[in-house]
Amino acid sequence: MVDSIGQVNSVPVANKSAVLAARFKEINDKQGFLGSIWNNIKEATNTGVSKSDCQNMLLKYQRGEISFDEALEYINSYEKQLLLQRQQYQQVLLAGHWHLQKVHR
């Protein structure tokens, strides 16, 4: 999909909104169950980049309040945050697995 501004230079302006929406959907679809729970926590505590924050950025772009570049950068930061969160979950699970193996020896 679209990861950089250079990839959409040839896209007509009217379609750029669809490009942003598709990029957001692609990222959101990869979120998973734990990501969904984490997003709800971020929504409740108003911390980090959340799903509704990205939706608000899409609306701001559609209203002409921000540029395509700003909206894409924000949506990509949402993906980076989800990837970091996934890595943290993996580390916690691996640490727990290692601890259980050590205890049962």
C-alpha positions in Angstrom: 0.0 0.0 0.0 1.2 3.6 0.5 4.0 4.0 2.9 5.5 7.2 1.6 4.5 10.4 -0.1 6.4 9.7 -3.2 4.1 6.7 -4.0 1.0 8.9 -4.4 2.4 11.8 -6.4 0.6 10.5 -9.5 -2.7 9.9 -7.7 -5.5 12.5 -8.4 -6.4 14.7 -5.5 -9.9 13.3 -5.3 -8.5 9.8 -4.8 -6.0 10.8 -2.1 -8.8 10.6 0.5 -9.5 7.0 -0.6 -5.8 6.2 -0.4 -5.6 7.5 3.2 -8.8 5.5 4.1 -7.4 2.4 2.5 -4.1 2.8 4.4 -5.9 3.3 7.7 -8.1 0.2 7.0 -5.1 -1.9 6.1 -3.4 -1.0 9.4 -6.5 -1.3 11.5 -7.3 -4.8 10.0 -3.9 -6.0 11.2 -4.5 -4.8 14.8 -5.9 -8.0 16.3 -7.7 -8.7 19.5 -5.0 -7.4 21.9 -4.5 -4.4 19.8 -8.2 -3.7 19.9 -8.2 -3.9 23.7 -5.1 -1.6 23.9 -6.8 0.9 21.6 -9.8 1.0 23.9 -7.5 1.8 26.8 -5.9 4.6 24.8 -9.3 5.9 23.9 -10.4 5.9 27.6 -7.2 7.5 28.9 -6.6 9.8 25.9 -3.0 8.6 25.5 -1.1 7.7 22.4 -2.4 7.6 18.8 -5.8 5.8 18.7 -8.2 4.7 16.1 -10.5 7.7 16.6 -7.5 10.0 16.4 -6.7 8.6 12.9 -10.4 8.9 11.9 -10.3 12.6 13.0 -7.2 13.2 10.9 -9.0 11.7 7.9 -11.9 14.1 8.4 -9.5 17.0 8.8 -7.8 16.1 5.5 -11.2 15.9 3.8 -12.2 19.3 5.1 -8.8 20.7 3.9 -7.6 21.5 7.4 -4.4 19.5 7.0 -2.3 18.3 4.1 -2.2 14.8 2.7 1.4 14.5 3.9 0.4 15.3 7.5 -2.5 12.8 7.5 -0.4 10.0 6.0 2.4 10.7 8.5 -0.1 10.5 11.4 -1.6 7.3 10.1 1.8 5.8 9.6 2.7 6.7 13.2 -0.4 4.8 14.3 1.0 1.7 12.6 4.4 2.2 14.2 2.8 2.4 17.6 0.9 -0.8 16.9 4.1 -2.6 15.8 5.9 -1.5 19.0 3.0 -2.6 21.1 3.0 -6.1 19.4 6.8 -6.4 20.1 6.2 -5.5 23.7 3.5 -8.2 24.0 5.8 -10.7 22.4 8.6 -9.9 24.9 6.2 -10.3 27.8 4.9 -13.6 26.5 8.5 -14.9 25.9 9.6 -13.7 29.4 6.6 -15.5 30.9 7.3 -18.7 29.0 11.0 -18.6 30.0 10.0 -18.0 33.6 7.6 -21.0 33.6 10.3 -23.3 32.1 12.7 -22.2 34.8 10.2 -22.8 37.6 9.3 -26.3 36.3 12.9 -27.6 36.0 
